[in-house]
Amino acid sequence: MPPISQVSRTEHFSAAHRLHSPHLSDDENQQVFGKCNHHSGHGHNYVLETVVRGPIDARTGMVVNITDLKRWIKAAVLDVLDHRNLDADVAYFRNYPSTTENLAVFIWMRLTQTMPPGLLHQVIVSETPKNKVVFNGEGLSESDFEACIV
C-alpha cells in the first residue's frame, strides 16, 4: 500500500449575495439574517481551500497534478462564482439560501462532478478572516446533485 497524503490548493473569488431564505417570511428573514438581509445585498472576498487525499503515485511522486487541480477548480468553481451575484446568477441559490454553508456544499458538488471519484477530501470556504465553513460531503445523496445547477 503506498503512502497516503493530502494536498490543498487555495484560491480566491469575489461574489455578492443576500442572505434570504425562500422558506421564511420577510420578517423572519430580517430577524434571522439582520443587516445581511438588506435588499441590495453585500459581497465577500471568499477564500477557498480545496483538499484532496489519496495515495502518492510511485512513478510521479504526486497525489494529484497541481495543474489538473487548478484547472478543475477554475472550471467548476471560479468560472461559475467569481464576480457573480450568487442569488441572481447561480440557479442553485434560488432554492437554497446563499449562506457559506450552502456555498461549501455547492462547491463540493461541482468539484466532485469534475474530479476523479474519491479524490476530493474537503472544501474550506472562508467568508471573512473570522468565519469559515468546512465540508467533506457528509449527508449528500444522489438527488442533491441534481439540484447542483448553475
Secondary structure in CASP SS format (residue, H / E / C, confidence):
PFRMAT SS
TARGET T0000
AUTHOR 0000-0000-0000
METHOD secondary structure of the structure
MODEL  1
M C 1.00
P C 1.00
P C 1.00
I E 1.00
S E 1.00
Q E 1.00
V E 1.00
S E 1.00
R E 1.00
T E 1.00
E E 1.00
H E 1.00
F E 1.00
S E 1.00
A E 1.00
A E 1.00
H E 1.00
R C 1.00
L C 1.00
H C 1.00
S C 1.00
P C 1.00
H C 1.00
L C 1.00
S C 1.00
D H 1.00
D H 1.00
E H 1.00
N H 1.00
Q H 1.00
Q H 1.00
V H 1.00
F H 1.00
G H 1.00
K H 1.00
C H 1.00
N H 1.00
H C 1.00
H C 1.00
S C 1.00
G C 1.00
H E 1.00
G E 1.00
H E 1.00
N E 1.00
Y E 1.00
V E 1.00
L E 1.00
E E 1.00
T E 1.00
V E 1.00
V E 1.00
R E 1.00
G E 1.00
P E 1.00
I C 1.00
D C 1.00
A C 1.00
R C 1.00
T C 1.00
G C 1.00
M C 1.00
V C 1.00
V C 1.00
N C 1.00
I H 1.00
T H 1.00
D H 1.00
L H 1.00
K H 1.00
R H 1.00
W H 1.00
I H 1.00
K H 1.00
A H 1.00
A H 1.00
V H 1.00
L H 1.00
D H 1.00
V H 1.00
L H 1.00
D C 1.00
H C 1.00
R E 1.00
N E 1.00
L H 1.00
D H 1.00
A H 1.00
D H 1.00
V C 1.00
A H 1.00
Y H 1.00
F H 1.00
R H 1.00
N C 1.00
Y C 1.00
P C 1.00
S C 1.00
T C 1.00
T H 1.00
E H 1.00
N H 1.00
L H 1.00
A H 1.00
V H 1.00
F H 1.00
I H 1.00
W H 1.00
M H 1.00
R H 1.00
L H 1.00
T H 1.00
Q C 1.00
T C 1.00
M C 1.00
P C 1.00
P C 1.00
G C 1.00
L C 1.00
L E 1.00
H E 1.00
Q E 1.00
V E 1.00
I E 1.00
V E 1.00
S E 1.00
E E 1.00
T E 1.00
P C 1.00
K C 1.00
N E 1.00
K E 1.00
V E 1.00
V E 1.00
F E 1.00
N C 1.00
G C 1.00
E C 1.00
G C 1.00
L C 1.00
S C 1.00
E H 1.00
S H 1.00
D H 1.00
F H 1.00
E H 1.00
A C 1.00
C C 1.00
I C 1.00
V C 1.00
END
